[in-house]
Amino acid sequence: MAAPGYFPLLVEGSWGPDPPKSLTTKLQLYFQSPKRSGGGECEVRQEPGNPARFLVLFHPLDDASEDTQMSVNRGSEKMEDIPEQCENIPSLVAFENLKANVTDMMLTLLVENISGLSSDDFQVEVIRDFDVGVVTFRKYIDAMKFVEDCAMHHSVTRLQLSPRLLEPTKTIMVENLPPGVDSYNLKCLFENPQNGGGRVVSIECFPEESSALVEFFDRKVLDTIMTKKLDLNNMPLSVFPYYTSLGTALYGKEKPLIKLPAPFKESLDLSLWKFLHKRSHLIEEINEEVRRSHCELTWSPLNGEVTIRPAATLVNQGRKRIKNWKKDASTAFFGIRSRFKVTPFKVDPVVWDIMKNDLGMKEF
């Protein structure tokens, strides 16, 4: 039964008899959004005895209006302290330690509900490698008011989110570097005014990743360098703002394609290889186990080689997981191989033939 004074709405969907745990939060964020559902402040509860149905309990309009007016008044007081020249500067808000159940859509709905802005006024980027969500507001004034309002919003508390204004950065991540590029080459490129560059403070190269971090003396250089299409040795470069406090670059909507690692080979002792090939159920068990590490195995029919290649599921695991895939795959395969012990014995062939016949060991 709905609580007195609330306006109930019954919601059914195609999520089946056992809906995901995050569905309650998703529904609440959706029905709280005046722009998406025409709703307002509400609570969502599963119907007792029927977990596939949900009750949306809308708060009385007087209470919602009073809360909204208090929020507007508080926001107006804060706005008076903002310098006029800062009002239209884009600004970023970071959500760190983001839970796995908080999706891009949930974060978008949350920002809409708290800020009152449409999704055209901000951009959400979730980086699962680092459990970080970043919201880019077009105006500094919107970002500051949003952080203030988050402190008093129950959905932020329930989702255990801790938003903060993200510091301006002077550093870029440069990717898709040609082989052999060094700090001197990058310094010449990024200090060239024709490229929109400026004075470089430091450069850190990562040859194995074909990338580098470049820090500038003046933050304003990023505003120009990010608009340029740069290339080096006839190879187009990708440039993204890098935030030291997050430990990652922000890639925005134009995320570069992620190249999967190359396959590699491992060798098995020939006796173990023969043993496994005659027991197909063991090979299938091993294949299933390595799938959890986003691997696929190809067993050579001629020798003890096993080819390990990345599974298609790896592409959704983020850059950090992809970078460490070969190491993780080798560790997983080594753990499987170590369960089997091969001990060679010298046996007289005649005696061995007699033993095989007596024991019925026709496999060897």
C-alpha angles and dihedrals in degrees: 000000000000118000115258114271094021125113109228128211122187114219126195128176146168094266093109132229094308107047120189117270092242093059094088091057093044091052092047093051090047096049092043089060113093089191098053104032106010087242135124143194108351148142126234123212134172112248109254111255093009112069092179091066126068134200117217108202112198117206120238111275094238092059093046092048092050092050091048093050091050090051092050092049092050091048092050091053091053094046092060089067095055116100111241093236091059098052097088099037113117111245136186134225120199128209107198128192088028112189118240092241093060104093130192090258093050091051091048092051091047092053091047092050096048100038100035088224126130121242088256089069096058143023128223124209123180118197107194093185089070101024089242133140120192126194117198113204121197091223130045089218091061092049094050094047090047093055090048093050093047090065090066101037117107095210091058090052094047093050090046093234123164110193122192136174109262116233119244112261134220095189133090132194112225116200137182093042117175118247115275097024112146138187093272092057091050093046091054091048098047098040091054108109090209088064091050089255134143143181112330120217100187143349127204117188127204105192095179089059096037088234142108142192116233121190120198129206093227121048091209090070088075090062090062103030092054091059095054128093102224131187135180124201088354092303117120113236128218116219126191135170112259123209115203094198090057096039092226145080122247113237102184121195095324097069112175119241112267114230113219119226120263120258118260136195134239127190129225127202105267092237091053090046091054091045093054095043090058091051105055093177090065091051090051091050090052092047090052093048095052091049086073086063090049093253135135122201129212113195115209111232091208108047144003096283123124120190114214116200132172116265120233089250091068093076090070095051098082134248097286093054092045091050091054096039098105092049092047092046093050091049092050093048092046089053091053093046092049091063089071122066122200117199118180120217130189108232130174106251093226093050090046092054090052092049092050092052092047093048096040091238098157092152094076 
